[in-house]
Amino acid sequence: MSFLGRGPGNAPAGGVNMEKIELAVTELDTVTDFFNRMVGSCHSKCISARYAEADLNKGESVCIDRCVAKFNEVQKKVGEKLQSRGAANAGGAAASFGTL
C-alpha cells in the first residue's frame, strides 16, 4: 500500500488521498518545529556566541548530548501525557454517548 493512498482498493477515483497528504504535512511541520526548537535551545545553552574553534570541544559535545537527551525525554513524556488524555477523553465521550 502506498503512503499517498494509491494502493489497491483504497485509491480515490481522483487519485491522491488528500487527507493522508494533510496528515503527512502536519507531521512534517511538527517534527521540523521540534527539531528547530531543540537546536535553538541546545545551541544557546551549550555553545558560546563567540566561536573560538572550528569543531566542538569536549564540554560543548557533552552539553549538547545531554541537552538533546533531555529534550527528547521531555517530548516523549509530553506525548505520552497527551495520548493518555486523548484516550481518557475518547473513553469518556464514548461512555456518555452510550447513556443517551
C-alpha positions in Angstrom: 0.0 0.0 0.0 1.3 3.4 -0.9 1.7 6.2 1.6 -0.4 8.5 -0.6 -3.3 6.2 -0.8 -2.6 4.8 -4.2 -2.6 1.2 -3.1 -5.0 -1.4 -4.4 -8.6 -0.9 -3.3 -8.1 2.4 -1.4 -7.3 5.0 -4.1 -10.0 7.5 -4.6 -11.3 8.0 -8.1 -9.4 11.3 -8.4 -6.0 9.9 -7.5 -4.2 11.2 -4.4 -5.7 10.8 -0.9 -5.6 14.5 0.3 -6.4 13.5 3.9 -3.2 11.5 4.1 -1.2 14.3 2.5 -2.5 16.8 5.0 -1.6 14.4 7.9 1.9 13.9 6.4 2.4 17.7 6.1 1.2 18.3 9.7 3.6 15.6 11.0 6.5 17.1 9.0 5.7 20.5 10.4 5.6 19.1 13.9 8.9 17.3 13.6 10.5 20.3 11.9 9.3 22.6 14.7 10.6 20.2 17.4 14.0 20.0 15.7 14.3 23.7 15.3 13.3 24.4 18.9 15.8 21.7 20.1 18.6 23.1 18.0 18.0 26.7 19.1 17.7 25.8 22.8 20.7 23.5 22.9 22.9 25.8 20.8 22.2 28.8 23.0 22.7 26.8 26.2 25.9 24.8 25.1 27.8 26.8 22.6 29.4 30.2 23.2 28.3 33.0 20.9 32.0 33.6 20.1 33.3 30.7 18.1 37.0 30.0 19.1 37.4 26.7 17.3 36.0 25.2 14.1 34.9 22.0 15.9 33.0 21.5 19.2 35.2 21.0 22.2 34.6 18.2 24.7 32.5 20.3 27.1 30.2 21.5 24.3 29.8 18.0 22.9 28.8 16.6 26.3 26.4 19.5 26.9 24.7 19.0 23.6 24.4 15.3 24.1 22.7 15.9 27.5 20.5 18.7 26.2 19.3 16.6 23.2 18.6 13.6 25.5 16.6 15.8 28.0 14.7 17.5 25.1 13.8 14.1 23.7 12.8 12.7 27.1 10.5 15.7 27.8 9.0 15.4 24.3 8.3 11.7 24.9 6.7 12.4 28.3 4.5 15.2 26.9 3.4 12.8 24.0 2.5 10.1 26.5 0.5 12.5 28.6 -1.4 13.8 25.6 -2.1 10.3 24.4 -3.4 9.3 27.8 -5.6 12.4 28.0 -6.9 11.8 24.5 -7.7 8.2 25.3 -9.5 9.3 28.5 -11.4 11.9 26.6 -12.4 9.4 23.9 -13.4 6.9 26.5 -15.5 9.5 28.4 -17.2 10.6 25.2 -18.0 7.1 24.2 -19.4 6.4 27.6 -21.6 9.5 27.5 -22.9 8.5 24.1 -23.9 5.1 25.4 -26.2 6.7 28.0 -28.2 8.7 25.5 
